Every structure is written in structure tokens, then in C-alpha cells.
Amino acid sequence: MLDVTIVLLEDGLASTAVMPLEIFHSAGRLWNILRESAAEPAFRTRTVTLDGAPVLSAQGLATAPHGALADVERTDIVIVSTGGLDLDLDLLAESALPPWLWRQHQQGALVVGVHMGAAYLAEAGLLDGRIGTTHWALCDRFAARYPLVRWKPDQFITEDHRVLCAGGGFASVEVSLYLVEKLCGREVAVQCARSLLLPMPRIPHSGYAMQTVSQAHGDERVRGVEAFLQANYRRDDLSTPCLAERAGLGERTFVRHFKAATGKMPAAYLQALRIQAAKVMLERDVKSIQAISSAVGYDDVDFFRSLFKRMTRMTPTEYRAHFAPLSVRGQMAMDAP
């Protein structure tokens, strides 16, 4: 039986601690009980805080732990739940956590950071030179603070040398089921998910991010082209030579300036603009996929579907199902023949 230690932090999301606790506690147990067979628990679970005292979530929910960080000499899995958004203040108050995480990892533990919890893994040096993720809205901030980490905001879960990160609150469910499957097999994971009425499929993180198309820069000629593209992305006469002429530069010089300023080649920038526009339409409109494809500049709907999936890890239909409000989905159902 494996030991799971869940670290509770002040001012965080209680669900990022409670859901892993329930999933690991249920694995091999709840399904069997519901089927009236002998329980075969796969994990022992416990919660800890830095000093053993209760913590308050961001919503004011008080949670009492089983013990303190110092009570745990060794564990097999560590889950660091998300804390508050004031990273400087929290890291100062919880300075004992990163070295403790480092020791647990050195002793062979799998160490997981959920949402803001990834910062403690990075602070411990566990993510240096490795891939990691966090909530899409925090990745730029984390990348500036921890430049040695290869941040992947488009990935919902990352794993690198027994260090795992999960972005967003629901990711605590995803990464917990992922570890149950990894350590106990798919059958146990599926039984655990079914007994708790949880979905097994993992939703790609990139679907949640309304990503900025360009990085910040001060190249005024490129900014002028960006503004033109943002207003005219539907047009079919946006070749690189035409854009270079608009910028008053030779084609090779323009491409070099554009890539340096925006981080993207002109064609990739245009694709990103069009996919962003398609996301908004899928969320707000009841138009068909074909109509949305044409509206953003792609008459070839098969190419649009392929590009959308490559950039978001979802098909347009899957994206709409996850992110369109009920009013849009309801109207589509009413309009269906």
C-alpha cells in the first residue's frame, strides 16, 4: 500500500486537496464496497499543514489536517494543493515546504504541484531543466520567476522525473486519476472514477486559455502589421510579401523583424488569430462549423478542423461542447432537424 501525503495551504482552493484525498482513498475500496466485495485499498492518505494547524481556504472553509509537515519522514506521493495568489507572501510564510519537497523527492517520492502548488516545486529546484505547467493565466508570471523551467501552458498535466504538475483546479482530479492508473492499472482507475461519478478523459489545457497571439514588443512597424491583421484576418490576400510591403520592408527583413517581435512567423500569427476568432464564435454563435470556418478565412473546413485540433488539442465540436454556454447549446439542439 502506498502512502499519499496531501499538503494543505492557506487561502487556496479546498477542492484541490479534497478531491485527491477522496480519489486516492476510494481507489480499490469504494467500487468494491458498492459491489459488496472485500475492499482492497491501494493507498493510505493523510493531510498535513506546515505546523499541523487548520488552514482557511479562499472561501473561508476551515480544514483540519491529520498532522504537520515535520511528522512525515517519508511518503510515496506528495500532492501540493493550490495556495493563494500572493506568491511572494506565501513563499515567505511557507519557506519550510520547498526543502521538505526536495527531501521527499530525493527519497523516491512522486511530487505533484496543482495550480499555484507548482511554484513550490519550482522553488525547491525540482523543475529546473524539466517541463512543468500551471494555470494558463499564471504561466507568464511563473516563466519570469523560474526561467530554468520549461513551462508548457498548453498541457493539462506534465510529468518529468517523478515531478508532476497540473494546471487549474479540476486538474487535481485529472492528475489523481492519472496516478491511480499509472500505479494500479487502468481497471482500478476506471472503477474509482465510476464509483465517484468522475470522467476519465483528460481535457486538454490549451482549450481553456485565451492565449495572447503575440508577446510584448516595441517594433512599431510590426505593430502596424499586427493591427492590420487583427482587423482583416478573414481576407485571403494576406501573403507574407503583401505584409512586408505594408511594413515598408523587404520580405526577408520583414520576416526576421516579425519573428523577433512577436515570436511567430507571419503565417503562424495569422493562424493563431483565426483560431482565436473561431473560439469566440464557437462559444457565442450557433453557426455550423463550416460557417465558422469560412467566417475566419478557411473555406476548406477539413483543414480548419485539423488546424483547430492541432492548436487546441480539441476538435471544434469538442471545444463548443466544453465552453459554449447552455443557451448556445440549447439553441443548437432546438435548431437541429
Secondary structure by P-SEA (a helix, b strand, c coil): cbbbbbbbbccccccccaaaaaaaaacccaaaaaacccccccbbbbbbccccbbbbcccbbbbbccccccccccccbbbbcccccaaaaaaaaacccaaaaaaaaaaccbbbbcccaaaaaaaaccccccccccccccaaaaaaacccccccccccccccccbbbbcccaaaaaaaaaaaaacccaaaaaaaaaaacccccccccccccccccccccccaaaaaaaaaaaaccccccccaaaaaaaacccaaaaaaaaaaaccccaaaaaaaaaaaaaaaaaacccccaaaaaaaaccccaaaaaaaaaaaccccaaaaaaccccaaaaaaaaaacc
